[in-house]
């Protein structure tokens, strides 16, 4: 079997490095998403709840005045 990367082990090493890079960036992206979700201000949380339909406009306005 002919390998374009110079040898059997070199080919496997190439794919292991590629997989490692993909996993690194995936973990970095997911970690950033988890951290940023915990830093929402009360107003941002309230806006998200209103957008999801969890609270009515009247409830939103009332709660907004309280914060």
NUTOR-448527 format. One line per 5 residues: number of its first residue (from 1); their letters; for each residue y, x, z of C-alpha. Coordinates in nm, 4 decimals. Example, Ala and Ser with C-alpha at 12.3 -4.5 7.8 and 13.67 -1.06 7.14 Angstrom:
2
1	AS	-0.4500:1.2300:0.7800 | -0.1060:1.3670:0.7140
This chain:
67
1	XXXXX	0.0000:0.0000:0.0000 | 0.3315:0.1492:-0.1075 | 0.6176:0.1268:0.1395 | 0.9791:0.1677:0.0278 | 1.0894:0.2997:0.3675
6	XXXXX	0.8901:0.6208:0.3529 | 0.5888:0.5305:0.5642 | 0.4042:0.2634:0.7518 | 0.5731:0.3235:1.0878 | 0.9185:0.3598:0.9372
11	XXXXX	0.8890:0.0153:0.7800 | 0.7926:-0.1423:1.1107 | 1.0756:0.0420:1.2847 | 1.3225:-0.1010:1.0323 | 1.2147:-0.4583:1.1074
16	XXXXX	1.2104:-0.4002:1.4836 | 1.5695:-0.2733:1.4657 | 1.6764:-0.5705:1.2513 | 1.5116:-0.8117:1.4970 | 1.6800:-0.6329:1.7886
21	XXXXX	2.0225:-0.6641:1.6259 | 1.9659:-1.0349:1.5580 | 1.8541:-1.0975:1.9169 | 2.1497:-0.8983:2.0528 | 2.4051:-1.1087:1.8641
26	XXXXX	2.2229:-1.4336:1.9420 | 2.2235:-1.3505:2.3149 | 2.5897:-1.2484:2.3003 | 2.6837:-1.5759:2.1295 | 2.4820:-1.7902:2.3712
31	XXXXX	2.6151:-1.6069:2.6766 | 2.9732:-1.6557:2.5529 | 2.9078:-2.0272:2.5010 | 2.7641:-2.0679:2.8522 | 3.0496:-1.8768:3.0155
36	XXXXX	3.3208:-2.0619:2.8235 | 3.1721:-2.4005:2.9141 | 3.2299:-2.3222:3.2830 | 3.5990:-2.2427:3.2391 | 3.7265:-2.5813:3.1241
41	XXXXX	4.0323:-2.7130:3.3009 | 4.0136:-3.0552:3.4639 | 4.2230:-3.2003:3.1803 | 3.9869:-3.0561:2.9172 | 3.6885:-3.2045:3.1004
46	XXXXX	3.8663:-3.5397:3.1174 | 3.9443:-3.5288:2.7444 | 3.5800:-3.4522:2.6650 | 3.4610:-3.7422:2.8803 | 3.7037:-3.9756:2.7019
51	XXXXX	3.5970:-3.8455:2.3605 | 3.2303:-3.9031:2.4481 | 3.3077:-4.2592:2.5512 | 3.2135:-4.2035:2.9150 | 3.5451:-4.3486:3.0349
56	XXXXX	3.7903:-4.6038:2.8984 | 4.1482:-4.5329:2.7905 | 4.2780:-4.6935:3.1083 | 4.0509:-4.4773:3.3241 | 4.1562:-4.1705:3.1250
61	XXXXX	4.5273:-4.2414:3.1751 | 4.4801:-4.3108:3.5469 | 4.2773:-3.9947:3.6054 | 4.5199:-3.7894:3.3962 | 4.8067:-3.8924:3.6234
66	XX	4.6041:-3.7934:3.9292 | 4.5470:-3.4374:3.8105
